[in-house]
Amino acid sequence: MNARLTPAALRFRSLESEDLPLIHRWMHAPHAERWWGRERSVEDVIAEYTPRLAGLIPIHPYIVCYDAAPIGLMEWVRFGQFPSLMQAYGLDDEDAVGCDVLIGEECFAHHGLGGPMITRFLRELPLRDARHTDCFIDPEKENLIAIRAYEKAGFRHVRDVADDLGHPIHLMMMSREELERL
């Protein structure tokens, strides 16, 4: 990791509607566009995230801050809320969780902060609840940079599947016990 970047400076706060234009910008940053952008307009991002903010869709989005500066987005879901995704991934534990990661500010990407950020997020938020014992992460099979970052964070490959949109996924998992050993 870059000696100047320390995981101790990371904080997580709930996503707010004022953050949505920033999320759009991050999704279209050169390092993220292929995986997140997919021609999403600001209006698309607002339409996608507003129901989450209102609690109408059970996806829990957070802004990742480094010191006080927002640098990324992390969100988590309980798979039991998404039966079609559970089926697509071959999961049977409704209390398993999934998370997504976007380091939006390019100057923070590819500097070794991702792994510590993910493990800290899991400890502080979804896996803090004792019901949630396993976390899955679902990078696209071609997203080798993300796959390597998740391996460094402690995730291991489970199987290759297609997500509910048909994208080829390299499904990875980490249990609470594995997280506690890190």
MARNU-328746 format. One record per residue (C-alpha): residue in one letter; x, y, z. Coordinates in steps of 0.5 Angstrom, whole numbers, always signed. Layout:
REM MARNU-328746
r | X | Y | Z
A | X | Y | Z $
...
REM end
This chain:
REM MARNU-328746
r | X | Y | Z
M | +0 | +0 | +0 $
N | +2 | +7 | -1 $
A | +6 | +9 | +5 $
R | +2 | +16 | +5 $
L | -5 | +12 | +5 $
T | -7 | +9 | +12 $
P | -13 | +5 | +13 $
A | -14 | +9 | +20 $
A | -16 | +15 | +16 $
L | -22 | +11 | +13 $
R | -30 | +13 | +15 $
F | -36 | +10 | +12 $
R | -43 | +15 | +12 $
S | -49 | +14 | +9 $
L | -50 | +16 | +2 $
E | -55 | +22 | +1 $
S | -58 | +25 | -5 $
E | -53 | +30 | -5 $
D | -48 | +25 | -7 $
L | -51 | +22 | -13 $
P | -48 | +27 | -18 $
L | -41 | +25 | -15 $
I | -43 | +18 | -16 $
H | -45 | +19 | -23 $
R | -38 | +22 | -24 $
W | -34 | +16 | -20 $
M | -38 | +11 | -25 $
H | -35 | +15 | -31 $
A | -28 | +16 | -29 $
P | -23 | +12 | -33 $
H | -21 | +7 | -28 $
A | -29 | +5 | -27 $
E | -33 | +7 | -33 $
R | -32 | +0 | -36 $
W | -35 | -4 | -30 $
W | -40 | +2 | -27 $
G | -41 | +7 | -32 $
R | -45 | +3 | -38 $
E | -48 | +9 | -41 $
R | -51 | +11 | -34 $
S | -54 | +19 | -34 $
V | -54 | +23 | -28 $
E | -62 | +22 | -28 $
D | -60 | +14 | -29 $
V | -56 | +14 | -22 $
I | -61 | +18 | -19 $
A | -67 | +14 | -21 $
E | -63 | +8 | -19 $
Y | -61 | +10 | -12 $
T | -67 | +14 | -10 $
P | -71 | +8 | -8 $
R | -65 | +6 | -4 $
L | -64 | +12 | +0 $
A | -72 | +12 | +1 $
G | -71 | +5 | +4 $
L | -76 | +2 | -2 $
I | -70 | -3 | -4 $
P | -66 | -6 | +1 $
I | -59 | -4 | -1 $
H | -55 | +0 | +4 $
P | -50 | +5 | +0 $
Y | -45 | +8 | +4 $
I | -40 | +14 | +2 $
V | -33 | +12 | +4 $
C | -29 | +18 | +6 $
Y | -21 | +18 | +7 $
D | -21 | +23 | +13 $
A | -26 | +28 | +11 $
A | -26 | +27 | +3 $
P | -31 | +23 | +0 $
I | -27 | +18 | -5 $
G | -32 | +12 | -6 $
L | -38 | +8 | -5 $
M | -39 | +1 | -2 $
E | -46 | -2 | -1 $
W | -49 | -9 | +2 $
V | -55 | -13 | +1 $
R | -58 | -19 | +5 $
F | -59 | -24 | -1 $
G | -65 | -26 | +2 $
Q | -68 | -20 | +0 $
F | -66 | -22 | -7 $
P | -69 | -29 | -9 $
S | -67 | -29 | -16 $
L | -60 | -27 | -15 $
M | -59 | -32 | -9 $
Q | -62 | -37 | -15 $
A | -57 | -35 | -20 $
Y | -51 | -35 | -15 $
G | -53 | -42 | -12 $
L | -54 | -39 | -5 $
D | -58 | -42 | +0 $
D | -57 | -38 | +6 $
E | -62 | -32 | +6 $
D | -57 | -28 | +11 $
A | -51 | -28 | +7 $
V | -49 | -21 | +5 $
G | -46 | -19 | -2 $
C | -42 | -12 | -2 $
D | -40 | -8 | -8 $
V | -34 | -3 | -8 $
L | -32 | +3 | -12 $
I | -26 | +7 | -11 $
G | -29 | +13 | -15 $
E | -23 | +18 | -14 $
E | -17 | +15 | -18 $
C | -12 | +18 | -14 $
F | -14 | +13 | -9 $
A | -15 | +7 | -14 $
H | -9 | +2 | -15 $
H | -5 | +4 | -8 $
G | -7 | -2 | -4 $
L | -13 | +1 | +0 $
G | -18 | -3 | -3 $
G | -17 | -9 | +1 $
P | -16 | -6 | +8 $
M | -23 | -2 | +6 $
I | -27 | -8 | +5 $
T | -25 | -12 | +11 $
R | -26 | -5 | +15 $
F | -33 | -4 | +12 $
L | -35 | -11 | +13 $
R | -33 | -11 | +20 $
E | -36 | -5 | +22 $
L | -43 | -6 | +18 $
P | -46 | -12 | +15 $
L | -42 | -17 | +19 $
R | -43 | -13 | +25 $
D | -50 | -17 | +25 $
A | -49 | -24 | +28 $
R | -54 | -27 | +23 $
H | -49 | -25 | +17 $
T | -44 | -30 | +17 $
D | -42 | -30 | +10 $
C | -40 | -25 | +5 $
F | -40 | -26 | -3 $
I | -37 | -21 | -8 $
D | -39 | -21 | -15 $
P | -33 | -18 | -20 $
E | -34 | -19 | -27 $
K | -30 | -25 | -29 $
E | -26 | -20 | -34 $
N | -24 | -15 | -28 $
L | -18 | -18 | -26 $
I | -16 | -12 | -22 $
A | -22 | -13 | -17 $
I | -21 | -20 | -17 $
R | -14 | -19 | -14 $
A | -16 | -14 | -9 $
Y | -21 | -18 | -7 $
E | -16 | -24 | -6 $
K | -12 | -20 | -2 $
A | -18 | -18 | +2 $
G | -19 | -25 | +4 $
F | -24 | -27 | -1 $
R | -23 | -34 | -4 $
H | -26 | -36 | -11 $
V | -33 | -40 | -10 $
R | -35 | -41 | -17 $
D | -36 | -38 | -24 $
V | -44 | -36 | -25 $
A | -48 | -31 | -29 $
D | -51 | -25 | -25 $
D | -59 | -24 | -26 $
L | -57 | -19 | -32 $
G | -53 | -25 | -35 $
H | -46 | -22 | -34 $
P | -41 | -27 | -33 $
I | -39 | -27 | -25 $
H | -33 | -29 | -21 $
L | -36 | -31 | -15 $
M | -32 | -30 | -9 $
M | -33 | -31 | -1 $
M | -31 | -29 | +6 $
S | -34 | -32 | +12 $
R | -34 | -28 | +19 $
E | -29 | -33 | +21 $
E | -24 | -32 | +16 $
L | -25 | -24 | +17 $
E | -24 | -25 | +24 $
R | -17 | -29 | +23 $
L | -15 | -23 | +18 $
REM end
